[in-house]
Amino acid sequence: MTSDDAYQREAEESAQGTDLFVAPVAELRLYELEESAQGVDLFQAPGGDLQAEDALDQAEASGWIPEKELGMPSGPIARARAHHSTLREAMGHTEQALGRPVGTSDWGQVVGDGLDRIQEALMDHVAEVEGTEGLLADVELQAPRLTVDVDLLRREHETLQRSLEQARTTLRGAEMVGKAGYEPVRRRVMTVLGRLMLHRQRAADLVYEAYNVDMAASD
């Protein structure tokens, strides 16, 4: 095929509404998603896990990799993703609050608001994924070999709740002495954010392993 023929074919397909680059781009995004789900470059590129979720959303929006073709149940996956998105936003809000100068008059209040948002998002997340029709129950049904990993995530929910309460207690004590007491608050809250990030990544690993293996077995 000559270059003129290739150009004509591209023009014809474009005129018919065919996007020649949708599938390759979606394939690249899926590859990035898979790498993130396996823990690749999680800490080398800030926001890598968020980019992976955006990649999946865009790939699905293109119609190239709908959830049903990935072998994933749309119900539990979709609901868990919605709660993860809310939790991610709360984490981002809190991280920004921590970065403000402690000398600002409302530093403690803004950080406290961030912790409240995380608390609410985490409670909603736990209620959803640990429900009888939630994601963890479905993983146990689809991939019983991963029951130990599911139990680990359940225990982490309890640990995260305790870490949040410790951070809130430290913040209440610091507010009594002013900005001089805010450094321990920063450390506590950063611990919470780090544990949340690791928890979300373990959940991504679990989902990828469970549904990817099931999909391959059904081929």
C-alpha positions in Angstrom: 0.0 0.0 0.0 1.4 3.4 -1.0 1.5 6.4 1.2 -1.3 7.9 -0.9 -3.4 4.8 -0.4 -2.9 4.9 3.3 -3.8 8.6 3.5 -6.9 7.9 1.5 -7.9 5.0 3.8 -7.4 7.2 6.9 -9.5 10.0 5.4 -12.3 7.6 4.5 -12.4 6.0 8.0 -12.2 9.4 9.6 -15.1 10.6 7.5 -17.1 7.5 8.7 -16.5 8.5 12.3 -13.9 5.8 13.0 -11.2 6.9 15.4 -8.0 5.1 14.2 -6.3 5.8 17.5 -8.9 4.9 20.1 -7.9 1.2 20.4 -4.1 1.8 20.6 -4.5 4.6 23.2 -6.9 2.5 25.3 -4.5 -0.4 25.1 -1.7 1.8 26.4 -3.9 3.0 29.2 -4.9 -0.6 30.1 -1.2 -1.5 30.2 -0.5 1.4 32.6 -3.5 0.3 34.7 -2.1 -3.2 34.9 1.3 -2.0 36.0 -0.2 0.2 38.7 -2.4 -2.7 39.9 0.8 -4.8 40.3 2.5 -2.0 42.3 4.8 -0.8 39.6 6.0 2.8 40.1 3.5 3.4 42.9 6.0 5.6 44.8 8.2 6.8 42.0 5.5 9.0 40.4 3.2 10.9 42.8 -0.4 10.3 41.9 0.3 7.2 39.9 -2.6 5.3 41.4 -4.9 8.2 40.5 -3.6 8.2 36.9 -4.3 4.5 36.7 -7.9 5.0 37.7 -8.3 7.8 35.2 -6.8 5.6 32.5 -9.4 2.9 33.2 -12.2 5.4 33.2 -11.1 6.8 29.8 -10.5 3.4 28.3 -14.0 2.3 29.3 -15.4 5.6 28.1 -14.0 4.8 24.6 -15.9 1.6 24.6 -12.8 -0.5 24.2 -12.6 -2.3 27.5 -16.0 -2.4 29.2 -16.0 -4.1 32.6 -17.9 -7.1 31.4 -15.1 -7.9 29.0 -12.6 -7.7 31.8 -14.5 -10.5 33.6 -15.5 -8.1 36.5 -18.9 -7.8 37.9 -20.1 -4.2 37.2 -22.0 -3.9 40.5 -19.4 -4.4 43.2 -16.6 -3.0 41.1 -18.5 0.2 40.1 -19.7 0.8 43.7 -16.2 0.3 45.2 -14.7 2.6 42.6 -17.1 5.3 43.5 -16.3 5.1 47.2 -12.5 5.0 46.4 -12.9 8.2 44.4 -14.6 9.9 47.3 -11.9 8.7 49.7 -9.2 9.8 47.3 -10.6 13.3 47.1 -10.7 13.4 50.9 -7.1 12.3 51.1 -6.1 15.0 48.6 -8.0 17.7 50.6 -6.3 16.7 53.8 -2.8 16.6 52.3 -3.3 20.1 51.0 -4.4 21.2 54.4 -1.2 19.7 56.0 0.9 21.7 53.5 -0.4 25.1 54.7 1.8 27.1 57.2 0.9 26.1 60.7 0.9 29.8 61.6 -2.4 30.4 59.8 -5.2 30.9 62.3 -7.4 28.1 60.9 -4.7 25.4 60.3 -6.1 23.1 62.9 -9.7 23.5 61.8 -8.9 22.9 58.1 -6.9 19.7 59.0 -9.7 18.6 61.3 -12.2 19.1 58.4 -10.0 16.9 56.2 -9.9 14.2 58.8 -13.7 14.4 59.1 -14.0 13.9 55.4 -11.7 10.9 55.4 -13.6 9.4 58.3 -16.9 9.7 56.5 -15.5 8.4 53.2 -13.8 5.5 55.0 -16.9 4.5 56.8 -18.9 4.5 53.6 -16.2 2.5 51.9 -16.1 -0.1 54.6 -19.9 -0.4 54.7 -19.9 -1.0 50.9 -17.1 -3.4 50.4 -17.7 -5.5 53.5 -21.4 -5.8 52.8 -23.0 -9.1 51.8 -23.1 -8.0 48.2 -19.9 -6.0 48.4 -16.6 -6.4 46.6 -14.9 -8.5 49.3 -17.7 -11.0 49.4 -17.6 -11.3 45.6 -13.9 -11.8 45.6 -14.2 -14.6 48.1 -16.9 -16.2 45.9 -15.0 -15.8 42.6 -11.5 -16.6 44.0 -11.6 -18.5 47.3 -7.9 -18.8 47.3 -7.7 -15.1 48.1 -9.6 -15.4 51.4 -6.5 -14.7 53.5 -5.9 -11.5 51.5 -9.6 -10.5 51.9 -9.3 -11.0 55.6 -6.2 -8.8 55.7 -8.1 -5.9 54.1 -10.9 -6.3 56.6 -8.4 -6.1 59.5 -6.8 -3.0 57.9 -10.1 -1.3 58.0 -10.0 -1.5 61.8 -6.4 -0.3 61.9 -7.2 2.6 59.7 -10.1 3.6 62.0 -7.8 3.5 65.0 -5.1 5.6 63.2 -7.7 8.2 62.3 -8.9 8.4 65.9 -5.3 8.8 67.1 -4.7 11.6 64.7 -7.9 13.4 65.8 -6.9 13.0 69.5 -3.5 14.4 68.8 -5.1 17.4 66.9 -7.4 18.1 69.8 -4.5 18.2 72.2 -2.4 20.4 69.9 -5.2 23.0 69.6 -4.9 23.6 73.3 -1.2 24.8 73.0 -1.3 26.3 69.5 1.0 25.9 66.6 3.9 24.6 68.8 1.9 21.4 69.1 1.1 20.9 65.4 4.2 19.0 64.3 3.0 15.7 66.0 -0.3 16.3 64.2 1.4 16.4 60.9 3.2 13.1 61.6 0.1 11.4 62.7 -2.0 12.5 59.7 0.8 11.6 57.3 0.8 8.2 58.8 -2.9 7.9 58.2 -2.5 9.0 54.6 0.3 6.5 54.0 -1.7 3.7 55.4 -4.7 4.6 53.3 -2.5 4.7 50.2 -1.1 1.2 50.9 -4.5 -0.1 51.7 -5.9 1.2 48.4 -3.0 -0.4 46.5 -3.5 -3.8 48.2 -7.2 -3.6 47.3 -6.2 -2.9 43.6 -3.8 -5.8 43.7 -6.5 -8.1 45.1 -9.1 -7.1 42.5 -6.6 -7.4 39.6 -5.4 -10.9 40.7 -8.9 -12.2 41.4 -10.7 -11.1 38.3 -7.8 -11.4 35.9 -7.2 -15.0 36.8 -10.9 -15.8 36.6 -11.0 -14.3 33.1 -8.1 -16.3 31.8 -9.6 -19.5 33.3 -12.8 -19.0 31.4 -11.2 -18.5 28.0 
